[in-house]
Amino acid sequence: MLDRFIWGSVHRISPEAPVPVVEIKRESICLGGAANVSANIRSLGGTPLTLGVIGKDLEGRRLKEEFLSLGVPVTALVEDPERTTTVKTRIIAHHQQVCRADREDKAALSRRTRARVVREFRRLLPKVDAVVISDYAKGLISPSFLKETLPNARAAGKIVCVDPKMLDFAAYRPATVITPNISEAERASGVAILSKRDLLRAGRKILRETRIRHLLITRGEQGMALFEDESNVTSIPTQAREVFDVTGAGDTVISTLALGLVSGLSILHAAILSNIAAGIVVGKLGTASVTPEELISRLHEE
């Protein structure tokens, strides 16, 4: 998806309705959603091979241009002329988000488009060290699509990292690790997480029911909880110093986690590194990524 930002200032309320009048100063666009995962991987020195669906429209072309400006190939971006490219437009005034407008098509992919995406997945698989599934519930990721792709990743011995959106996490099996936020973990487990005991019960239930190897629950200002298995749980405190914008923080977590695992880190050390990266990115305004220099500097400080 494409993230569009409209930057301005507010000095009065509209006489037509009780809403602020934003005086526009500038506009910017950047890669969003799963594309922001690619941007983060690229920023950290990795090479993303991005697979996804876009519309045959102006926004789709602009998204391709953004990828190419980062040196990321676009050969696996499947164009569907019957769909629109997802665009999230945020209006920002005085460092605050005034509103957001989304243009998207969340219907399931046509059988023809899904078949094209599956072919591209199988073509790219031998070239990668890990597979990152960034599920934004826009129609691409479905149980049937995952059944046609993830078994191939398992057979090839690939690391599989998933940022989930579906209610049934078992659909992502056989993932190496899934990274739900606290509300997603509550919905998947059916447990209201109000205490540490609830958190442990929810995490263990998810692991038991999905048989996914590892679970990393992101908890916002409370940090993260890593379940290496049902008996080995680590609480990782937040590293955020100032929080300006949480946009894309989950993208930074999953991309840093995947790169850490590919580089040979343990799941615990990869999770700690992703937590530090998320703490950096929430201190930036708008969709952002992290550099190796920023990570190294923060590690030295810690």
C-alpha positions in Angstrom: 0.0 0.0 0.0 1.0 3.6 -0.4 1.0 6.0 2.6 0.2 9.6 1.6 0.8 12.4 4.1 -0.7 15.9 3.9 1.2 18.3 6.2 -0.3 21.6 7.3 -1.4 23.8 10.2 -4.7 24.7 11.9 -5.7 28.2 12.9 -9.5 28.1 12.8 -12.6 25.9 12.9 -14.7 25.6 9.7 -17.9 27.7 9.7 -19.5 24.8 7.8 -19.0 22.1 10.4 -17.2 21.7 13.8 -14.0 20.5 12.1 -10.5 22.1 11.9 -9.5 23.8 8.7 -6.1 22.5 7.7 -3.9 24.9 5.6 -1.8 22.6 3.5 1.9 23.2 3.4 3.2 20.1 1.6 2.5 16.5 0.7 4.6 13.4 0.8 4.3 9.7 -0.1 6.1 6.6 1.1 5.8 2.9 1.1 3.2 1.6 3.6 1.9 -1.7 4.9 3.9 -4.7 3.7 5.8 -2.4 1.4 7.0 -0.6 4.6 8.4 -4.0 5.8 10.4 -4.0 2.6 11.6 -0.4 3.2 12.7 -1.4 6.7 14.6 -4.5 5.5 16.3 -2.3 2.8 17.1 0.4 5.3 18.8 -2.2 7.6 20.9 -3.5 4.7 18.9 -6.5 3.7 17.5 -7.3 0.2 13.7 -7.6 0.1 12.0 -9.4 -2.8 8.5 -8.0 -2.5 5.5 -10.0 -3.5 2.0 -8.4 -3.5 -0.9 -7.1 -5.5 -1.4 -3.5 -6.8 -4.0 -1.9 -9.1 -3.2 -0.8 -12.6 -3.5 2.8 -11.7 -1.5 6.0 -10.9 -1.0 5.0 -7.2 0.3 1.6 -8.3 2.9 3.3 -10.6 3.9 5.6 -7.8 4.4 2.7 -5.5 6.6 1.0 -8.1 8.6 4.2 -8.4 9.1 4.3 -4.6 10.4 0.7 -4.6 12.8 1.4 -7.5 14.2 4.5 -5.8 15.3 2.1 -3.0 16.8 -0.4 -5.4 14.0 -2.9 -4.7 12.9 -5.0 -7.7 9.2 -4.8 -8.7 8.9 -7.9 -10.9 6.8 -9.7 -8.4 4.3 -7.0 -7.9 1.2 -8.4 -9.6 -1.1 -5.9 -11.3 -4.8 -6.5 -11.2 -6.7 -4.0 -13.3 -10.0 -4.8 -11.5 -8.6 -3.7 -8.1 -7.4 -0.4 -6.7 -4.0 0.2 -5.1 -4.5 0.7 -1.4 -3.8 4.2 -0.3 -3.9 5.6 3.2 -4.0 9.4 3.4 -3.2 11.0 6.7 -3.7 14.7 7.4 -1.1 16.0 9.9 -1.2 19.4 11.6 1.1 20.5 14.4 2.6 17.0 14.7 -0.9 15.6 15.3 -2.9 13.4 13.0 -6.2 15.2 12.2 -7.8 12.4 10.2 -7.1 9.5 7.9 -8.9 8.5 4.6 -8.4 5.1 3.1 -9.0 4.0 -0.4 -8.9 0.2 -0.8 -10.4 -3.0 -2.0 -10.6 -5.7 0.7 -12.4 -8.3 -1.4 -10.7 -11.7 -1.8 -8.5 -12.0 -4.9 -9.9 -13.5 -8.0 -8.8 -17.1 -8.7 -6.7 -15.9 -11.6 -4.8 -13.2 -9.6 -4.2 -15.6 -6.7 -2.7 -18.2 -9.1 -0.3 -15.5 -10.4 0.8 -14.6 -6.9 1.3 -18.2 -5.9 3.4 -18.7 -9.0 5.5 -15.7 -8.1 5.9 -17.0 -4.5 7.3 -20.3 -5.8 9.6 -18.6 -8.2 11.1 -16.3 -5.5 11.3 -18.9 -2.8 14.7 -20.5 -3.7 16.3 -17.0 -3.8 15.4 -16.0 -0.2 16.6 -16.8 3.3 13.2 -16.0 5.0 9.6 -15.4 4.2 7.8 -12.5 5.9 3.9 -12.6 5.8 2.7 -9.0 6.5 -1.1 -9.5 6.7 -3.1 -6.3 6.5 -6.4 -8.0 5.7 -6.6 -6.4 2.2 -7.7 -9.6 0.4 -4.3 -11.2 -0.5 -3.6 -13.3 2.6 -6.3 -16.0 3.1 -6.3 -19.6 4.4 -6.4 -21.0 0.9 -3.5 -18.8 -0.2 -1.4 -19.8 2.8 -2.1 -23.5 2.1 -0.7 -23.1 -1.4 2.5 -21.3 -0.2 3.6 -22.0 3.4 4.1 -25.8 2.9 6.6 -24.9 0.2 8.5 -22.6 2.6 8.6 -25.4 5.2 9.8 -28.0 2.7 12.5 -25.5 1.6 13.6 -25.0 5.3 12.9 -21.3 5.2 12.4 -19.1 8.3 8.8 -17.8 8.2 7.8 -14.7 10.2 4.2 -13.6 10.3 2.5 -10.3 11.4 -1.0 -11.7 11.7 -4.5 -10.3 11.1 -6.8 -13.4 10.8 -8.6 -14.6 13.9 -7.4 -18.2 13.4 -3.7 -18.1 13.9 -3.5 -21.8 13.0 -3.9 -20.7 9.3 -0.3 -19.4 9.5 1.2 -22.8 10.4 4.0 -23.7 10.0 5.4 -20.3 10.9 8.7 -19.9 12.8 7.2 -16.9 14.8 4.1 -14.8 14.7 3.9 -11.3 16.1 0.4 -10.2 17.1 -0.3 -7.1 19.1 -2.2 -7.4 22.4 -5.7 -7.0 20.9 -4.9 -9.5 18.2 -3.7 -12.0 20.8 -6.9 -11.4 22.8 -9.1 -12.1 19.8 -7.2 -15.2 18.8 -7.1 -16.7 22.3 -10.4 -15.6 23.6 -8.7 -14.3 26.7 -9.0 -10.7 27.9 -5.4 -9.8 28.8 -5.7 -7.7 32.0 -2.8 -9.1 34.0 0.4 -11.0 33.6 -1.4 -14.2 34.4 -3.9 -13.5 31.6 -1.0 -12.8 29.2 0.6 -16.2 30.0 -2.7 -18.0 29.6 -3.4 -16.4 26.3 0.1 -17.0 24.9 0.2 -20.6 26.0 -3.3 -21.2 24.5 -2.2 -19.7 21.2 1.0 -21.9 21.1 -0.9 -25.0 22.1 -3.7 -24.5 19.5 -1.6 -23.4 16.6 1.6 -25.5 17.2 3.6 -22.5 15.8 7.1 -22.6 17.2 7.4 -19.1 18.7 5.1 -16.3 19.7 6.0 -12.6 20.2 3.2 -10.5 21.6 3.8 -6.7 21.1 2.3 -4.7 24.0 2.9 -1.0 23.1 4.2 0.9 26.1 4.5 -2.3 28.0 7.1 -3.8 25.6 6.9 -7.3 24.4 6.3 -10.9 25.6 8.3 -13.6 23.9 7.0 -17.2 24.2 9.8 -19.5 23.0 7.6 -22.3 24.1 4.9 -22.7 26.7 7.3 -22.9 29.6 9.9 -20.3 28.4 8.5 -16.8 28.5 10.5 -13.6 28.5 9.1 -10.1 29.2 11.0 -7.4 27.2 10.5 -3.8 28.4 9.8 -1.1 26.0 12.8 0.9 24.7 10.8 3.9 23.5 11.9 7.2 24.9 9.4 9.5 23.2 6.4 8.4 21.2 5.5 10.7 18.4 3.8 8.2 16.0 3.2 4.4 16.2 2.5 4.2 12.4 4.5 1.3 11.0 6.0 0.2 14.3 4.8 -3.4 13.7 6.4 -3.3 10.3 9.7 -2.4 11.9 9.3 -5.2 14.5 8.7 -8.0 11.9 11.4 -6.8 9.5 14.1 -6.5 12.2 13.1 -9.8 13.7 13.4 -11.6 10.4 16.8 -10.1 9.6 18.0 -11.0 13.1 17.0 -14.6 12.6 18.5 -14.7 9.1 21.7 -13.3 10.5 22.0 -16.2 13.1 20.6 -14.5 16.2 18.5 -16.6 18.7 14.8 -15.8 18.7 15.3 -14.0 22.1 18.2 -11.7 20.8 16.3 -11.1 17.5 13.2 -10.1 19.6 15.3 -7.7 21.8 16.8 -6.1 18.7 13.3 -5.7 17.1 12.1 -4.1 20.4 15.0 -1.6 20.2 14.2 -0.8 16.6 10.5 -0.2 17.4 11.5 2.1 20.2 13.5 4.2 17.7 10.8 4.3 15.0 8.0 5.5 17.2 10.1 8.5 18.0 9.7 9.6 14.3 6.7 11.2 12.8 5.0 9.4 9.9 5.8 6.0 8.3 9.5 5.5 9.0 12.3 3.0 9.1 15.5 2.3 11.1 19.1 2.4 10.0 22.0 0.2 11.3 23.7 3.3 12.6 20.7 4.1 14.7 20.5 0.6 16.1 24.2 0.5 16.9 24.0 3.9 18.6 21.1 2.8 20.8 22.8 -0.5 21.6 25.9 1.4 22.8 23.7 3.7 24.9 22.0 0.7 26.5 
